[in-house]
Amino acid sequence: MYKAIFFDIDDTLLNFSIANRSAFVKSFGEFDLHHDDLTYSTYKHINHLLWERQKLGEITVQDVINNRFKELFSALKVDINHEHFRDTFQGNLAKEHTLEEGAAEAIQYLSQKYKLFAASNSILHQQKARLHLAGLLPHFSDLYVSDDVGFEKPDQRFFQTCLARSKIAKEEILFIGDSLEADIKGASSCEIPTCWYNPKQIKNEQNLNITYTIQHLSDLTKIL
């Protein structure tokens, strides 16, 4: 029987696609830089490739944050201080808090039955601010975010540190996330039961042994 639920944040509780685009547009506006759909598509491609490398352990989350705009402005041949832009973007991103459909209701329901924890590859103060703005923060007993934990999903050490800090046995935890690689494979490698949030109905090509698969967060009220 589960005692606690671990939630990934981005694209599980908070819609990161909306947050990413909004912070991008706001930041370009603050720098008076022209952008269009092609500009954003170029950024998304660069960002995606960097995150894929992070999941493989080739680079860190901070490397992704540090390099995506450096690579973007190089590709666009724009002469700008990419570190200043990075900081502006991160500041704007920390204010974005659009909820995934059914997230608030699921958290409200589950918080009455289980201890809730958040587990994310990101920056602690940023994720804390976003969960606060979304009205979810009071429901969580603790936040495990990679820059604070010292390790990153899917590294087993990330999950082992989370287990140690929560003081809850792995079999008494259900880990919920959208990423097969970072969340499901990572948690499974530590024998933590998993719930794959899969609203786009992506095929499980890795043939991972997943405890539950859901398309809507409201489905959690049926299985928990």
TORKE-114444 format. One record per atom (N, C-alpha, C, O): residue number from 1; atom name; residue in one letter; x, y, z. Coordinates in steps of 0.1 Angstrom, whole numbers. Layout:
NUM, CA, a, X, Y, Z
...
This chain:
1, N, m, 9, -12, 0
1, CA, m, 0, 0, 0
1, C, m, 9, 12, 0
1, O, m, 19, 13, 8
2, N, y, 5, 22, -8
2, CA, y, 14, 34, -10
2, C, y, 11, 43, 2
2, O, y, 0, 45, 7
3, N, k, 22, 50, 6
3, CA, k, 21, 60, 17
3, C, k, 24, 74, 11
3, O, k, 20, 84, 17
4, N, a, 31, 74, -1
4, CA, a, 35, 87, -7
4, C, a, 34, 86, -22
4, O, a, 36, 76, -28
5, N, i, 32, 98, -28
5, CA, i, 32, 100, -42
5, C, i, 43, 110, -46
5, O, i, 43, 121, -40
6, N, f, 52, 106, -55
6, CA, f, 62, 115, -60
6, C, f, 57, 120, -74
6, O, f, 54, 112, -83
7, N, f, 57, 133, -76
7, CA, f, 53, 139, -89
7, C, f, 64, 145, -96
7, O, f, 71, 154, -90
8, N, d, 66, 142, -109
8, CA, d, 74, 151, -117
8, C, d, 66, 164, -118
8, O, d, 54, 164, -116
9, N, i, 73, 175, -122
9, CA, i, 66, 188, -123
9, C, i, 62, 191, -138
9, O, i, 51, 192, -141
10, N, d, 73, 193, -146
10, CA, d, 71, 199, -159
10, C, d, 64, 188, -169
10, O, d, 69, 177, -170
11, N, d, 53, 192, -175
11, CA, d, 45, 184, -184
11, C, d, 39, 172, -177
11, O, d, 35, 162, -183
12, N, t, 39, 173, -163
12, CA, t, 31, 164, -155
12, C, t, 21, 171, -147
12, O, t, 9, 169, -148
13, N, l, 25, 181, -139
13, CA, l, 16, 190, -131
13, C, l, 15, 203, -138
13, O, l, 4, 209, -139
14, N, l, 26, 209, -143
14, CA, l, 26, 222, -150
14, C, l, 29, 220, -165
14, O, l, 38, 212, -169
15, N, n, 21, 227, -173
15, CA, n, 23, 226, -188
15, C, n, 36, 233, -192
15, O, n, 36, 246, -193
16, N, f, 46, 226, -195
16, CA, f, 59, 232, -198
16, C, f, 59, 238, -212
16, O, f, 67, 248, -215
17, N, s, 52, 232, -221
17, CA, s, 52, 238, -235
17, C, s, 46, 252, -235
17, O, s, 52, 261, -242
18, N, i, 36, 254, -228
18, CA, i, 30, 268, -227
18, C, i, 40, 277, -220
18, O, i, 42, 289, -224
19, N, a, 46, 272, -209
19, CA, a, 55, 281, -201
19, C, a, 67, 284, -209
19, O, a, 72, 296, -209
20, N, n, 72, 275, -216
20, CA, n, 84, 277, -225
20, C, n, 82, 287, -235
20, O, n, 90, 297, -237
21, N, r, 71, 286, -242
21, CA, r, 68, 296, -253
21, C, r, 65, 310, -248
21, O, r, 70, 319, -253
22, N, s, 58, 310, -237
22, CA, s, 54, 323, -231
22, C, s, 67, 330, -226
22, O, s, 69, 342, -229
23, N, a, 76, 323, -219
23, CA, a, 88, 329, -214
23, C, a, 97, 333, -226
23, O, a, 104, 344, -225
24, N, f, 97, 326, -236
24, CA, f, 105, 329, -248
24, C, f, 100, 342, -255
24, O, f, 108, 351, -258
25, N, v, 87, 343, -257
25, CA, v, 82, 355, -263
25, C, v, 84, 367, -255
25, O, v, 88, 378, -260
26, N, k, 82, 366, -242
26, CA, k, 84, 377, -233
26, C, k, 98, 382, -233
26, O, k, 101, 394, -233
27, N, s, 107, 372, -233
27, CA, s, 122, 376, -232
27, C, s, 126, 382, -245
27, O, s, 134, 392, -245
28, N, f, 122, 377, -256
28, CA, f, 125, 383, -269
28, C, f, 120, 398, -270
28, O, f, 126, 407, -275
29, N, g, 108, 400, -264
29, CA, g, 102, 413, -264
29, C, g, 110, 422, -255
29, O, g, 112, 434, -259
30, N, e, 115, 418, -244
30, CA, e, 123, 426, -235
30, C, e, 136, 430, -241
30, O, e, 142, 441, -238
31, N, f, 141, 422, -250
31, CA, f, 154, 425, -257
31, C, f, 152, 432, -271
31, O, f, 161, 434, -278
32, N, d, 139, 435, -274
32, CA, d, 135, 441, -287
32, C, d, 141, 433, -299
32, O, d, 146, 438, -308
33, N, l, 140, 419, -297
33, CA, l, 145, 411, -308
33, C, l, 133, 405, -316
33, O, l, 123, 402, -311
34, N, h, 135, 405, -329
34, CA, h, 125, 399, -338
34, C, h, 125, 384, -336
34, O, h, 135, 378, -335
35, N, h, 113, 378, -337
35, CA, h, 112, 364, -336
35, C, h, 99, 360, -344
35, O, h, 90, 368, -345
36, N, d, 99, 348, -349
36, CA, d, 87, 342, -356
36, C, d, 87, 327, -353
36, O, d, 94, 322, -344
37, N, d, 78, 320, -359
37, CA, d, 76, 306, -357
37, C, d, 89, 298, -360
37, O, d, 92, 289, -353
38, N, l, 96, 302, -370
38, CA, l, 108, 296, -374
38, C, l, 119, 298, -363
38, O, l, 126, 288, -359
39, N, t, 119, 310, -357
39, CA, t, 129, 312, -346
39, C, t, 126, 303, -334
39, O, t, 135, 297, -328
40, N, y, 113, 302, -331
40, CA, y, 110, 293, -319
40, C, y, 112, 279, -322
40, O, y, 116, 271, -314
41, N, s, 109, 275, -335
41, CA, s, 112, 261, -339
41, C, s, 127, 257, -338
41, O, s, 130, 246, -334
42, N, t, 135, 267, -342
42, CA, t, 149, 265, -340
42, C, t, 153, 263, -326
42, O, t, 161, 254, -323
43, N, y, 148, 272, -317
43, CA, y, 151, 270, -303
43, C, y, 146, 257, -297
43, O, y, 153, 251, -290
44, N, k, 134, 253, -301
44, CA, k, 128, 240, -296
44, C, k, 137, 228, -300
44, O, k, 140, 219, -292
45, N, h, 142, 229, -312
45, CA, h, 151, 218, -317
45, C, h, 164, 217, -310
45, O, h, 168, 207, -305
46, N, i, 170, 229, -308
46, CA, i, 182, 230, -300
46, C, i, 180, 225, -285
46, O, i, 188, 217, -280
47, N, n, 169, 230, -279
47, CA, n, 166, 226, -266
47, C, n, 163, 211, -264
47, O, n, 168, 205, -255
48, N, h, 156, 206, -274
48, CA, h, 153, 191, -274
48, C, h, 165, 183, -274
48, O, h, 167, 173, -266
49, N, l, 174, 186, -283
49, CA, l, 187, 179, -285
49, C, l, 195, 179, -272
49, O, l, 201, 169, -268
50, N, l, 196, 191, -266
50, CA, l, 203, 193, -253
50, C, l, 197, 184, -242
50, O, l, 204, 178, -234
51, N, w, 184, 184, -241
51, CA, w, 177, 176, -231
51, C, w, 179, 161, -233
51, O, w, 180, 154, -223
52, N, e, 179, 157, -245
52, CA, e, 182, 143, -248
52, C, e, 196, 139, -244
52, O, e, 198, 128, -238
53, N, r, 206, 148, -246
53, CA, r, 219, 145, -241
53, C, r, 220, 145, -226
53, O, r, 227, 137, -220
54, N, q, 212, 153, -219
54, CA, q, 211, 153, -205
54, C, q, 206, 140, -200
54, O, q, 211, 134, -190
55, N, k, 196, 134, -206
55, CA, k, 190, 122, -202
55, C, k, 200, 110, -204
55, O, k, 199, 100, -197
56, N, l, 209, 112, -213
56, CA, l, 219, 102, -215
56, C, l, 231, 103, -206
56, O, l, 240, 95, -206
57, N, g, 231, 114, -198
57, CA, g, 242, 117, -188
57, C, g, 254, 123, -194
57, O, g, 264, 124, -188
58, N, e, 252, 128, -207
58, CA, e, 264, 135, -213
58, C, e, 266, 149, -208
58, O, e, 277, 154, -208
59, N, i, 255, 156, -205
59, CA, i, 256, 169, -200
59, C, i, 246, 171, -188
59, O, i, 238, 162, -185
60, N, t, 248, 182, -181
60, CA, t, 239, 184, -169
60, C, t, 227, 194, -173
60, O, t, 227, 199, -184
61, N, v, 218, 195, -163
61, CA, v, 207, 204, -165
61, C, v, 212, 218, -167
61, O, v, 207, 226, -175
62, N, q, 222, 222, -159
62, CA, q, 228, 235, -160
62, C, q, 234, 237, -173
62, O, q, 234, 249, -178
63, N, d, 240, 227, -179
63, CA, d, 246, 228, -192
63, C, d, 235, 231, -203
63, O, d, 237, 240, -212
64, N, v, 223, 225, -201
64, CA, v, 212, 228, -210
64, C, v, 208, 243, -209
64, O, v, 207, 250, -219
65, N, i, 207, 247, -197
65, CA, i, 203, 261, -194
65, C, i, 213, 271, -199
65, O, i, 210, 281, -205
66, N, n, 226, 268, -198
66, CA, n, 237, 277, -201
66, C, n, 239, 277, -217
66, O, n, 243, 288, -222
67, N, n, 236, 267, -224
67, CA, n, 240, 266, -238
67, C, n, 229, 267, -248
67, O, n, 232, 270, -260
68, N, r, 216, 266, -244
68, CA, r, 206, 266, -254
68, C, r, 205, 280, -262
68, O, r, 203, 280, -274
69, N, f, 206, 291, -254
69, CA, f, 205, 304, -261
69, C, f, 218, 307, -267
69, O, f, 219, 315, -277
70, N, k, 229, 302, -262
70, CA, k, 242, 304, -269
70, C, k, 242, 298, -283
70, O, k, 246, 304, -292
71, N, e, 237, 286, -283
71, CA, e, 236, 279, -296
71, C, e, 225, 286, -305
71, O, e, 227, 286, -317
72, N, l, 214, 290, -299
72, CA, l, 204, 296, -307
72, C, l, 209, 309, -314
72, O, l, 207, 311, -326
73, N, f, 215, 318, -306
73, CA, f, 219, 331, -312
73, C, f, 231, 329, -322
73, O, f, 233, 337, -331
74, N, s, 239, 318, -320
74, CA, s, 249, 315, -329
74, C, s, 243, 310, -343
74, O, s, 247, 315, -353
75, N, a, 232, 302, -342
75, CA, a, 225, 298, -354
75, C, a, 218, 309, -361
75, O, a, 217, 309, -373
76, N, l, 213, 319, -353
76, CA, l, 206, 330, -359
76, C, l, 215, 341, -363
76, O, l, 211, 351, -369
77, N, k, 228, 340, -359
77, CA, k, 238, 350, -362
77, C, k, 234, 363, -356
77, O, k, 235, 374, -362
78, N, v, 230, 362, -343
78, CA, v, 226, 374, -335
78, C, v, 237, 377, -325
78, O, v, 240, 368, -317
79, N, d, 242, 389, -325
79, CA, d, 252, 392, -315
79, C, d, 246, 398, -302
79, O, d, 242, 410, -302
80, N, i, 245, 390, -292
80, CA, i, 238, 394, -280
80, C, i, 245, 386, -268
80, O, i, 250, 375, -270
81, N, n, 244, 392, -256
81, CA, n, 249, 385, -244
81, C, n, 239, 374, -241
81, O, n, 229, 376, -235
82, N, h, 243, 362, -244
82, CA, h, 234, 351, -242
82, C, h, 232, 348, -227
82, O, h, 222, 342, -224
83, N, e, 242, 351, -219
83, CA, e, 240, 348, -205
83, C, e, 230, 358, -199
83, O, e, 222, 354, -190
84, N, h, 230, 370, -203
84, CA, h, 220, 380, -198
84, C, h, 206, 376, -203
84, O, h, 196, 376, -195
85, N, f, 205, 371, -215
85, CA, f, 192, 366, -221
85, C, f, 188, 354, -213
85, O, f, 176, 352, -209
86, N, r, 197, 345, -210
86, CA, r, 194, 333, -202
86, C, r, 188, 336, -189
86, O, r, 178, 330, -185
87, N, d, 194, 346, -182
87, CA, d, 189, 350, -169
87, C, d, 175, 356, -170
87, O, d, 166, 354, -161
88, N, t, 173, 364, -180
88, CA, t, 160, 370, -182
88, C, t, 149, 359, -185
88, O, t, 138, 360, -180
89, N, f, 153, 350, -194
89, CA, f, 144, 339, -197
89, C, f, 140, 331, -185
89, O, f, 129, 327, -182
90, N, q, 150, 327, -177
90, CA, q, 148, 319, -164
90, C, q, 139, 327, -155
90, O, q, 130, 321, -148
91, N, g, 141, 340, -154
91, CA, g, 132, 348, -145
91, C, g, 118, 348, -150
91, O, g, 109, 347, -142
92, N, n, 116, 349, -163
92, CA, n, 102, 348, -169
92, C, n, 96, 334, -167
92, O, n, 84, 333, -164
93, N, l, 105, 324, -169
93, CA, l, 100, 310, -168
93, C, l, 95, 308, -153
93, O, l, 85, 300, -151
94, N, a, 101, 314, -144
94, CA, a, 98, 311, -130
94, C, a, 84, 317, -126
94, O, a, 78, 313, -116
95, N, k, 78, 325, -135
95, CA, k, 65, 331, -133
95, C, k, 54, 323, -140
95, O, k, 42, 327, -139
96, N, e, 58, 314, -148
96, CA, e, 48, 306, -156
96, C, e, 43, 294, -148
96, O, e, 51, 286, -143
97, N, h, 30, 293, -148
97, CA, h, 24, 282, -139
97, C, h, 11, 276, -144
97, O, h, 2, 273, -137
98, N, t, 10, 275, -158
98, CA, t, -2, 269, -163
98, C, t, -3, 254, -159
98, O, t, 6, 247, -162
99, N, l, -14, 251, -153
99, CA, l, -16, 237, -149
99, C, l, -20, 227, -160
99, O, l, -27, 231, -169
100, N, e, -15, 215, -159
100, CA, e, -20, 204, -167
100, C, e, -35, 202, -163
100, O, e, -39, 204, -152
101, N, e, -43, 198, -173
101, CA, e, -57, 196, -170
101, C, e, -59, 186, -159
101, O, e, -54, 175, -160
102, N, g, -67, 189, -149
102, CA, g, -70, 180, -138
102, C, g, -59, 180, -127
102, O, g, -61, 172, -117
103, N, a, -49, 188, -129
103, CA, a, -38, 187, -119
103, C, a, -42, 192, -105
103, O, a, -39, 185, -95
104, N, a, -49, 203, -104
104, CA, a, -53, 209, -92
104, C, a, -63, 199, -84
104, O, a, -61, 197, -72
105, N, e, -72, 193, -92
105, CA, e, -81, 184, -86
105, C, e, -75, 171, -81
105, O, e, -78, 166, -70
106, N, a, -65, 166, -89
106, CA, a, -58, 154, -85
106, C, a, -50, 156, -72
106, O, a, -49, 148, -63
107, N, i, -43, 168, -72
107, CA, i, -34, 171, -60
107, C, i, -43, 173, -48
107, O, i, -39, 168, -37
108, N, q, -54, 179, -49
108, CA, q, -63, 181, -38
108, C, q, -68, 168, -32
108, O, q, -69, 166, -20
109, N, y, -72, 159, -41
109, CA, y, -77, 146, -38
109, C, y, -66, 138, -31
109, O, y, -68, 132, -20
110, N, l, -54, 137, -37
110, CA, l, -44, 128, -32
110, C, l, -37, 133, -20
110, O, l, -33, 125, -11
111, N, s, -37, 146, -18
111, CA, s, -31, 152, -6
111, C, s, -39, 148, 7
111, O, s, -33, 149, 18
112, N, q, -51, 144, 6
112, CA, q, -59, 140, 17
112, C, q, -56, 125, 21
112, O, q, -61, 121, 32
113, N, k, -49, 118, 12
113, CA, k, -47, 104, 14
113, C, k, -32, 100, 15
113, O, k, -29, 90, 21
114, N, y, -24, 108, 9
114, CA, y, -9, 105, 9
114, C, y, -1, 117, 12
114, O, y, -5, 128, 11
115, N, k, 12, 114, 15
115, CA, k, 22, 125, 15
115, C, k, 26, 127, 1
115, O, k, 29, 118, -7
116, N, l, 27, 140, -3
116, CA, l, 31, 143, -17
116, C, l, 45, 149, -17
116, O, l, 48, 158, -9
117, N, f, 53, 145, -27
117, CA, f, 66, 151, -30
117, C, f, 67, 154, -45
117, O, f, 61, 148, -53
118, N, a, 75, 165, -48
118, CA, a, 78, 168, -62
118, C, a, 92, 164, -65
118, O, a, 101, 166, -56
119, N, a, 95, 159, -77
119, CA, a, 108, 155, -81
119, C, a, 111, 159, -95
119, O, a, 104, 155, -104
120, N, s, 120, 168, -96
120, CA, s, 122, 175, -109
120, C, s, 136, 178, -113
120, O, s, 144, 180, -104
121, N, n, 139, 177, -126
121, CA, n, 152, 182, -131
121, C, n, 151, 197, -134
121, O, n, 146, 200, -145
122, N, s, 155, 205, -125
122, CA, s, 154, 219, -128
122, C, s, 162, 227, -117
122, O, s, 171, 222, -111
123, N, i, 157, 239, -114
123, CA, i, 163, 248, -104
123, C, i, 153, 249, -93
123, O, i, 141, 252, -95
124, N, l, 157, 247, -80
124, CA, l, 148, 246, -69
124, C, l, 139, 259, -67
124, O, l, 127, 258, -66
125, N, h, 146, 271, -67
125, CA, h, 138, 283, -64
125, C, h, 128, 285, -75
125, O, h, 117, 291, -73
126, N, q, 132, 281, -88
126, CA, q, 122, 283, -99
126, C, q, 110, 275, -98
126, O, q, 99, 279, -99
127, N, q, 112, 262, -95
127, CA, q, 101, 252, -94
127, C, q, 92, 256, -81
127, O, q, 80, 254, -82
128, N, k, 99, 260, -71
128, CA, k, 91, 264, -59
128, C, k, 82, 276, -62
128, O, k, 71, 276, -57
129, N, a, 87, 285, -69
129, CA, a, 80, 297, -73
129, C, a, 68, 294, -81
129, O, a, 57, 299, -80
130, N, r, 70, 285, -91
130, CA, r, 59, 281, -100
130, C, r, 48, 273, -93
130, O, r, 37, 275, -96
131, N, l, 52, 264, -85
131, CA, l, 42, 256, -77
131, C, l, 34, 265, -68
131, O, l, 22, 263, -66
132, N, h, 41, 275, -62
132, CA, h, 34, 285, -54
132, C, h, 24, 293, -62
132, O, h, 12, 294, -57
133, N, l, 28, 298, -73
133, CA, l, 19, 306, -81
133, C, l, 7, 297, -86
133, O, l, -4, 302, -88
134, N, a, 9, 284, -88
134, CA, a, -1, 275, -93
134, C, a, -10, 271, -81
134, O, a, -21, 264, -84
135, N, g, -7, 274, -69
135, CA, g, -15, 271, -57
135, C, g, -13, 257, -53
135, O, g, -21, 251, -45
136, N, l, -2, 250, -57
136, CA, l, 0, 236, -54
136, C, l, 10, 234, -42
136, O, l, 10, 224, -36
137, N, l, 19, 244, -40
137, CA, l, 30, 242, -31
137, C, l, 26, 237, -17
137, O, l, 33, 229, -11
138, N, p, 15, 243, -11
138, CA, p, 12, 238, 3
138, C, p, 9, 224, 4
138, O, p, 9, 218, 16
139, N, h, 6, 217, -7
139, CA, h, 2, 203, -6
139, C, h, 14, 194, -6
139, O, h, 13, 182, -3
140, N, f, 26, 199, -8
140, CA, f, 38, 191, -9
140, C, f, 46, 191, 4
140, O, f, 49, 201, 10
141, N, s, 51, 179, 8
141, CA, s, 59, 178, 20
141, C, s, 73, 182, 18
141, O, s, 80, 187, 27
142, N, d, 78, 180, 5
142, CA, d, 91, 184, 2
142, C, d, 93, 185, -13
142, O, d, 85, 178, -20
143, N, l, 103, 192, -18
143, CA, l, 106, 193, -32
143, C, l, 120, 188, -34
143, O, l, 129, 192, -28
144, N, y, 121, 178, -43
144, CA, y, 134, 173, -47
144, C, y, 137, 177, -61
144, O, y, 132, 172, -71
145, N, v, 146, 187, -62
145, CA, v, 149, 193, -75
145, C, v, 164, 192, -77
145, O, v, 172, 194, -68
146, N, s, 168, 188, -89
146, CA, s, 182, 183, -92
146, C, s, 193, 192, -88
146, O, s, 203, 188, -83
147, N, d, 191, 206, -89
147, CA, d, 202, 214, -85
147, C, d, 205, 214, -70
147, O, d, 216, 217, -65
148, N, d, 194, 211, -62
148, CA, d, 195, 209, -48
148, C, d, 199, 195, -44
148, O, d, 206, 193, -34
149, N, v, 193, 185, -51
149, CA, v, 196, 171, -47
149, C, v, 211, 168, -50
149, O, v, 217, 160, -43
150, N, g, 216, 174, -61
150, CA, g, 230, 171, -65
150, C, g, 231, 160, -76
150, O, g, 242, 158, -81
151, N, f, 220, 154, -79
151, CA, f, 220, 145, -90
151, C, f, 207, 147, -99
151, O, f, 199, 155, -94
152, N, e, 207, 141, -111
152, CA, e, 196, 144, -120
152, C, e, 190, 131, -125
152, O, e, 196, 121, -127
153, N, k, 177, 131, -126
153, CA, k, 170, 120, -133
153, C, k, 176, 118, -147
153, O, k, 178, 128, -154
154, N, p, 178, 106, -151
154, CA, p, 174, 93, -145
154, C, p, 185, 86, -137
154, O, p, 184, 74, -134
155, N, d, 195, 94, -133
155, CA, d, 205, 88, -124
155, C, d, 199, 82, -111
155, O, d, 191, 88, -104
156, N, q, 203, 70, -109
156, CA, q, 197, 63, -97
156, C, q, 200, 70, -84
156, O, q, 192, 70, -75
157, N, r, 211, 78, -84
157, CA, r, 214, 85, -72
157, C, r, 204, 96, -69
157, O, r, 202, 100, -57
158, N, f, 198, 101, -79
158, CA, f, 187, 111, -77
158, C, f, 176, 105, -69
158, O, f, 171, 110, -59
159, N, f, 171, 93, -73
159, CA, f, 160, 86, -67
159, C, f, 164, 81, -53
159, O, f, 156, 81, -44
160, N, q, 176, 76, -52
160, CA, q, 181, 71, -39
160, C, q, 181, 83, -29
160, O, q, 178, 81, -17
161, N, t, 186, 94, -33
161, CA, t, 186, 106, -24
161, C, t, 172, 110, -20
161, O, t, 169, 113, -8
162, N, c, 163, 110, -30
162, CA, c, 149, 113, -26
162, C, c, 143, 103, -16
162, O, c, 136, 107, -7
163, N, l, 146, 90, -18
163, CA, l, 141, 80, -9
163, C, l, 147, 83, 5
163, O, l, 140, 82, 15
164, N, a, 159, 86, 6
164, CA, a, 166, 88, 19
164, C, a, 160, 100, 26
164, O, a, 158, 100, 38
165, N, r, 158, 111, 18
165, CA, r, 152, 123, 24
165, C, r, 137, 121, 29
165, O, r, 133, 127, 39
166, N, s, 130, 113, 21
166, CA, s, 116, 111, 24
166, C, s, 114, 102, 36
166, O, s, 104, 102, 43
167, N, k, 124, 93, 38
167, CA, k, 123, 82, 48
167, C, k, 112, 73, 46
167, O, k, 106, 68, 56
168, N, i, 108, 71, 34
168, CA, i, 97, 62, 30
168, C, i, 103, 51, 21
168, O, i, 111, 54, 12
169, N, a, 99, 39, 24
169, CA, a, 104, 27, 16
169, C, a, 99, 28, 1
169, O, a, 88, 33, -2
170, N, k, 108, 23, -7
170, CA, k, 105, 24, -22
170, C, k, 92, 18, -26
170, O, k, 85, 23, -35
171, N, e, 89, 7, -20
171, CA, e, 76, 0, -23
171, C, e, 64, 7, -19
171, O, e, 53, 3, -22
172, N, e, 66, 17, -10
172, CA, e, 54, 25, -5
172, C, e, 53, 38, -12
172, O, e, 45, 46, -8
173, N, i, 60, 39, -24
173, CA, i, 59, 52, -31
173, C, i, 55, 48, -46
173, O, i, 58, 38, -51
174, N, l, 47, 58, -51
174, CA, l, 43, 57, -65
174, C, l, 49, 69, -72
174, O, l, 46, 81, -68
175, N, f, 57, 67, -82
175, CA, f, 63, 79, -89
175, C, f, 56, 81, -102
175, O, f, 54, 73, -111
176, N, i, 51, 94, -103
176, CA, i, 43, 98, -115
176, C, i, 50, 108, -124
176, O, i, 55, 118, -119
177, N, g, 52, 105, -136
177, CA, g, 59, 114, -145
177, C, g, 55, 111, -160
177, O, g, 50, 101, -163
178, N, d, 59, 121, -168
178, CA, d, 56, 120, -183
178, C, d, 67, 114, -191
178, O, d, 65, 109, -202
179, N, s, 80, 115, -186
179, CA, s, 91, 111, -194
179, C, s, 95, 96, -192
179, O, s, 97, 92, -180
180, N, l, 94, 88, -202
180, CA, l, 98, 74, -201
180, C, l, 112, 72, -196
180, O, l, 115, 64, -188
181, N, e, 121, 81, -202
181, CA, e, 135, 80, -199
181, C, e, 139, 85, -185
181, O, e, 144, 77, -177
182, N, a, 135, 97, -182
182, CA, a, 139, 104, -170
182, C, a, 131, 99, -158
182, O, a, 137, 96, -147
183, N, d, 118, 98, -159
183, CA, d, 109, 94, -148
183, C, d, 107, 79, -146
183, O, d, 111, 74, -136
184, N, i, 102, 73, -157
184, CA, i, 98, 59, -155
184, C, i, 110, 50, -155
184, O, i, 111, 41, -146
185, N, k, 119, 51, -164
185, CA, k, 131, 42, -164
185, C, k, 139, 45, -152
185, O, k, 145, 36, -146
186, N, g, 141, 58, -148
186, CA, g, 149, 61, -136
186, C, g, 143, 56, -124
186, O, g, 150, 50, -116
187, N, a, 130, 57, -121
187, CA, a, 124, 52, -109
187, C, a, 124, 37, -109
187, O, a, 126, 31, -99
188, N, s, 121, 31, -121
188, CA, s, 121, 16, -122
188, C, s, 134, 10, -119
188, O, s, 135, -1, -113
189, N, s, 145, 17, -122
189, CA, s, 158, 12, -119
189, C, s, 161, 11, -104
189, O, s, 170, 4, -100
190, N, c, 153, 18, -97
190, CA, c, 154, 18, -82
190, C, c, 143, 10, -76
190, O, c, 141, 10, -64
191, N, e, 135, 3, -84
191, CA, e, 124, -6, -80
191, C, e, 113, 2, -73
191, O, e, 107, -3, -64
192, N, i, 111, 14, -78
192, CA, i, 100, 23, -73
192, C, i, 88, 21, -83
192, O, i, 90, 22, -95
193, N, p, 76, 17, -78
193, CA, p, 65, 16, -86
193, C, p, 62, 29, -94
193, O, p, 65, 40, -89
194, N, t, 58, 28, -106
194, CA, t, 56, 40, -115
194, C, t, 42, 41, -121
194, O, t, 35, 32, -123
195, N, c, 39, 54, -124
195, CA, c, 27, 57, -132
195, C, c, 31, 67, -143
195, O, c, 36, 78, -140
196, N, w, 29, 62, -155
196, CA, w, 33, 70, -167
196, C, w, 21, 79, -171
196, O, w, 11, 74, -175
197, N, y, 23, 92, -170
197, CA, y, 13, 101, -175
197, C, y, 16, 103, -190
197, O, y, 26, 109, -194
198, N, n, 7, 98, -198
198, CA, n, 9, 97, -212
198, C, n, -3, 103, -220
198, O, n, -10, 95, -227
199, N, p, -5, 116, -219
199, CA, p, -17, 122, -226
199, C, p, -17, 121, -241
199, O, p, -27, 121, -247
200, N, k, -5, 120, -247
200, CA, k, -3, 119, -261
200, C, k, -3, 105, -266
200, O, k, -2, 103, -278
201, N, q, -5, 96, -257
201, CA, q, -6, 81, -261
201, C, q, 7, 77, -269
201, O, q, 6, 71, -279
202, N, i, 18, 81, -264
202, CA, i, 31, 77, -270
202, C, i, 33, 62, -268
202, O, i, 30, 57, -257
203, N, k, 39, 55, -277
203, CA, k, 41, 41, -276
203, C, k, 53, 38, -267
203, O, k, 63, 45, -267
204, N, n, 52, 28, -258
204, CA, n, 62, 24, -249
204, C, n, 73, 16, -256
204, O, n, 72, 3, -255
205, N, e, 81, 22, -264
205, CA, e, 91, 15, -273
205, C, e, 102, 8, -265
205, O, e, 109, 0, -270
206, N, q, 104, 13, -252
206, CA, q, 114, 7, -244
206, C, q, 110, -5, -237
206, O, q, 118, -12, -230
207, N, n, 97, -8, -238
207, CA, n, 91, -20, -232
207, C, n, 94, -21, -217
207, O, n, 97, -31, -211
208, N, l, 93, -9, -210
208, CA, l, 95, -8, -196
208, C, l, 83, -14, -189
208, O, l, 71, -13, -193
209, N, n, 86, -20, -177
209, CA, n, 75, -25, -169
209, C, n, 69, -14, -160
209, O, n, 75, -10, -151
210, N, i, 57, -9, -164
210, CA, i, 51, 3, -158
210, C, i, 39, -2, -150
210, O, i, 31, -10, -155
211, N, t, 38, 3, -138
211, CA, t, 27, -2, -129
211, C, t, 14, 3, -134
211, O, t, 4, -5, -134
212, N, y, 13, 16, -137
212, CA, y, 1, 22, -142
212, C, y, 4, 31, -154
212, O, y, 15, 37, -154
213, N, t, -5, 32, -163
213, CA, t, -4, 42, -174
213, C, t, -17, 50, -175
213, O, t, -28, 44, -175
214, N, i, -16, 63, -175
214, CA, i, -29, 71, -175
214, C, i, -28, 82, -186
214, O, i, -17, 86, -190
215, N, q, -39, 86, -191
215, CA, q, -39, 96, -201
215, C, q, -44, 110, -196
215, O, q, -41, 120, -201
216, N, h, -51, 109, -184
216, CA, h, -56, 121, -178
216, C, h, -53, 120, -163
216, O, h, -53, 109, -157
217, N, l, -49, 131, -157
217, CA, l, -46, 131, -143
217, C, l, -58, 128, -134
217, O, l, -57, 123, -123
218, N, s, -70, 130, -140
218, CA, s, -82, 126, -132
218, C, s, -83, 111, -130
218, O, s, -90, 106, -122
219, N, d, -76, 103, -139
219, CA, d, -76, 89, -138
219, C, d, -69, 84, -124
219, O, d, -72, 73, -120
220, N, l, -61, 93, -118
220, CA, l, -55, 90, -105
220, C, l, -65, 87, -95
220, O, l, -63, 79, -85
221, N, t, -77, 93, -96
221, CA, t, -87, 91, -85
221, C, t, -93, 78, -87
221, O, t, -100, 73, -77
222, N, k, -91, 71, -98
222, CA, k, -97, 58, -100
222, C, k, -87, 47, -95
222, O, k, -92, 36, -92
223, N, i, -74, 50, -95
223, CA, i, -65, 39, -91
223, C, i, -58, 41, -78
223, O, i, -52, 32, -73
224, N, l, -61, 53, -72
224, CA, l, -55, 56, -58
224, C, l, -66, 60, -49
224, O, l, -63, 63, -37
